[in-house]
Amino acid sequence: MEFFEKVGETITAKGKDVADKAKDFAEIASLRSQISTCEEVMKKNYLEIGKLYYEQFKEAEVNDFAEQITAITNAKNGVEALEAKIKEIKGV
């Protein structure tokens, strides 16, 4: 009888350990999800700040980000040219 009691106690203890680890795992997953959400908010707002900065200072003569502004302007012009080509191919 003592053998079965010890087996039962062992199973109960192991089950508790597994449940605790599962709970920890779920909590960590939830926290990581929250971190990801916070990082997405930061990324979105950094992007918005960059867009606003570009629009405000793209014509400025002196600018710490002149190289990046030129690259963005060139890319925008490239997108417009490519979209025009697509319209031409479609016959629009």
Residue, then its C-alpha position, 0 to 999 in steps of 0.5 A: m500500500e505504501f508503494f502506491e501512496k508514494v507513486g500517487e504522491t510522485i504523480t501528484a508532485k510531477g503533475k503540479d510541476v508540469a502545471d506550474k511550468a505550463k502556467d509560467f510558459a503561458e505567462i511568458a508567452s503573454l508577456r512576449s505578446q505584450i512586448s511585441t504589441c509595444e514594439e509595433v506601437m513604437k515602430k508605427n510612431y517612429l515611422e510617422i515621426g519620420k514621415l512628418y519630418y520628411e514633409q517638413f524639411k524636405e526643402a530645407e537647404v541645411n539638413d542633418f538627414a539630407e542623404q536620407i531625404t534625397a533617397i526617399t525623394n528618389a524612391k518616391n519618384g521611382v514609384e511614380a514612374l513604375e506606376a505610370k508604366i503599369k498604367e501604360i501597360k494596362g492601357v489606363 
